[in-house]
C-alpha cells in the first residue's frame, strides 16, 4: 500500500492508489474539541477576530481570491471611518479584479438595474408586428 503525504499550509494532501480504495478504511473519527476557538462561534470570534472557518463565508476565504477577500473583509471589519469601509476601496477593487479572472468560480450576479436595462434593450430590439400584419395572417 502506497500513500503519499504532502503538507500544504494547514492542509494535508493524501494520494492513494486504487488498491487503497478497495480495502476497508481504518480511519478513526476524533471527537470535537470543546475548546476549539472556531467551533460554533459564527463569523466573529469572542475576541473580536474574524472566524475565517465560518461556513457562513461560503468558502470565500479560500480559493484563488481568498487572500484578496480576507484583505477586503478585514479592512471593512476593522474600519474606523465614519462611512465604514470607505478606506477599503483598493482592497475591494483587488478582490473584484481577481474574481473577474475566475468567472466559473465567482459568477457575477446582475444588479436589478442591469436586468431592467437588459430587458428594455431586448424589447427595443425585438421585431414588432403591426396590427395590419396580424390581421392579414
C-alpha positions as CSV (number, residue, x, y, z in Angstrom):
1,X,0.0,0.0,0.0
2,X,1.5,3.3,-1.1
3,X,0.2,6.6,0.3
4,X,2.0,9.8,-0.4
5,X,1.5,12.7,2.1
6,X,2.1,16.3,1.2
7,X,1.7,19.3,3.6
8,X,0.2,22.4,2.0
9,X,-0.4,25.1,4.6
10,X,-2.8,23.8,7.2
11,X,-4.0,21.1,4.9
12,X,-2.6,17.6,4.3
13,X,-3.0,16.1,0.9
14,X,-3.0,12.3,0.6
15,X,-2.5,10.5,-2.7
16,X,-3.8,6.9,-2.6
17,X,-3.8,4.0,-5.1
18,X,-6.7,2.0,-6.4
19,X,-5.8,-0.8,-4.0
20,X,-6.0,1.6,-1.1
21,X,-9.6,2.4,-2.0
22,X,-10.5,-1.3,-2.2
23,X,-9.6,-2.1,1.4
24,X,-11.8,-1.0,4.3
25,X,-10.9,2.3,5.9
26,X,-9.1,2.2,9.2
27,X,-9.6,5.9,9.9
28,X,-10.8,6.8,13.3
29,X,-13.0,9.9,14.0
30,X,-11.8,12.3,16.6
31,X,-14.4,13.8,18.9
32,X,-14.9,17.5,18.6
33,X,-12.7,19.6,20.8
34,X,-14.9,21.6,23.1
35,X,-12.0,24.2,23.4
36,X,-11.8,24.7,19.6
37,X,-12.0,28.5,19.3
38,X,-13.5,28.2,15.8
39,X,-16.4,25.9,16.8
40,X,-19.9,27.3,17.0
41,X,-19.0,31.0,17.2
42,X,-20.2,32.3,13.8
43,X,-18.4,34.9,11.8
44,X,-16.9,36.9,14.7
45,X,-15.0,35.1,17.5
46,X,-15.4,36.1,21.2
47,X,-12.2,38.1,21.0
48,X,-13.5,40.2,18.0
49,X,-11.3,38.4,15.4
50,X,-12.8,37.1,12.1
51,X,-13.6,33.4,12.1
52,X,-12.3,32.5,8.6
53,X,-13.5,29.0,9.0
54,X,-17.2,30.1,9.4
55,X,-19.4,28.2,6.9
56,X,-21.3,31.5,6.5
57,X,-18.4,32.7,4.3
58,X,-19.2,30.0,1.8
59,X,-15.5,29.2,1.2
60,X,-14.7,32.8,0.1
61,X,-11.7,32.9,2.4
62,X,-10.0,30.1,0.4
63,X,-9.6,29.6,-3.3
64,X,-7.6,31.7,-5.8
65,X,-9.0,35.0,-4.5
66,X,-9.0,34.1,-0.8
67,X,-6.2,36.4,0.2
68,X,-7.9,39.4,-1.6
69,X,-11.2,38.5,0.1
70,X,-9.6,38.3,3.5
71,X,-7.8,41.6,3.0
72,X,-11.0,43.4,1.9
73,X,-13.2,41.9,4.6
74,X,-10.6,42.5,7.3
75,X,-10.3,46.1,6.2
76,X,-14.1,46.6,6.4
77,X,-14.4,44.8,9.7
78,X,-11.7,46.8,11.4
79,X,-12.6,50.1,9.6
80,X,-13.0,53.1,12.0
81,X,-14.1,55.5,9.2
82,X,-17.3,57.4,9.6
83,X,-18.6,55.6,6.5
84,X,-17.5,52.1,7.5
85,X,-15.2,50.6,4.8
86,X,-14.7,53.8,2.8
87,X,-11.0,53.3,3.4
88,X,-11.1,49.9,1.8
89,X,-11.8,50.7,-1.8
90,X,-8.4,49.4,-3.1
91,X,-8.8,46.1,-1.3
92,X,-12.3,45.6,-2.6
93,X,-11.2,46.5,-6.1
94,X,-8.3,44.0,-6.0
95,X,-10.8,41.3,-4.8
96,X,-13.2,42.2,-7.6
97,X,-10.5,42.1,-10.3
98,X,-9.3,38.7,-9.0
99,X,-12.9,37.3,-9.1
100,X,-13.4,38.5,-12.6
101,X,-10.4,36.4,-13.7
102,X,-12.3,33.3,-12.4
103,X,-15.9,33.7,-13.7
104,X,-16.6,30.0,-13.3
105,X,-15.7,30.1,-9.6
106,X,-17.2,33.5,-8.8
107,X,-20.2,34.1,-11.1
108,X,-21.2,37.7,-11.3
109,X,-24.8,38.4,-10.4
110,X,-26.6,41.1,-12.3
111,X,-27.9,44.1,-10.4
112,X,-31.7,44.8,-10.7
113,X,-30.8,47.9,-12.7
114,X,-28.8,45.9,-15.1
115,X,-31.6,43.4,-15.5
116,X,-34.1,46.1,-16.2
117,X,-31.8,47.8,-18.7
118,X,-31.1,44.5,-20.5
119,X,-34.9,43.7,-20.7
120,X,-35.7,47.2,-22.1
121,X,-32.9,46.8,-24.7
122,X,-34.3,43.3,-25.6
123,X,-37.8,44.8,-26.1
124,X,-36.4,47.6,-28.2
125,X,-34.6,45.1,-30.5
126,X,-37.5,42.7,-30.7
127,X,-39.3,42.6,-34.1
128,X,-42.6,44.4,-34.0
129,X,-45.7,43.3,-35.8
130,X,-48.2,45.9,-36.8
131,X,-52.0,45.3,-36.4
132,X,-52.4,45.3,-40.2
133,X,-49.8,42.4,-40.4
134,X,-51.6,40.5,-37.7
135,X,-55.0,40.9,-39.4
136,X,-53.7,39.6,-42.7
137,X,-52.2,36.5,-41.3
